[in-house]
Amino acid sequence: MISKRRFSLPRLDITGMWVFSLGVWFHIVARLVYSKPWMAFFLAEL
């Protein structure tokens, strides 16, 4: 992540990290909901 700083602003790196982490989170949640529908209610409670 530090090597990316030469060709992009640190703020864009932080924003990219947030978008990437949110994308991974929603992808995992979507897979859990698809395989185990009851997990959706459990995750929604969190």
N, C-alpha and C positions, 0 to 999 in steps of 0.2 A: 504494500500500500504506500510505503514511503517513496518508492521509486516512481510512482505515478505523479508525485508532486512536481517533477520537472516540467511536465507539459499540461498541467491542469491546476486550477486554484484549489487550495485546501478546502474551501467551502464547498466546491463541487464534489470533492472527494467525500466529504461528510454527507452531503445530500445523496450521492451515489450509494454510500454505505447504507443509509436509511432505506432507500428504494430497494436495494438488493436484499436487505434483511427482511423487509416487509413482504417482498415477492416470495422469498423462501418460506416465510411463515405462512402466508396464504396458500402456497403450494402444498405444504405439509398438512395444513388444516383441510384443504380440499381433498387430499388423498385419504385422510382419516375419515372424513364425512362420507366419501364414496365407498370405503371398505367397511366402516363401522358407523352407521348413522347415529347410534346412541352417544358416540364420542362428541358429536356436535353440541348436544345439550350440555355435556360436561365442560367443554371448552367455553361455551357461551356463558356459563356460570362464573368462570374465571374472569 
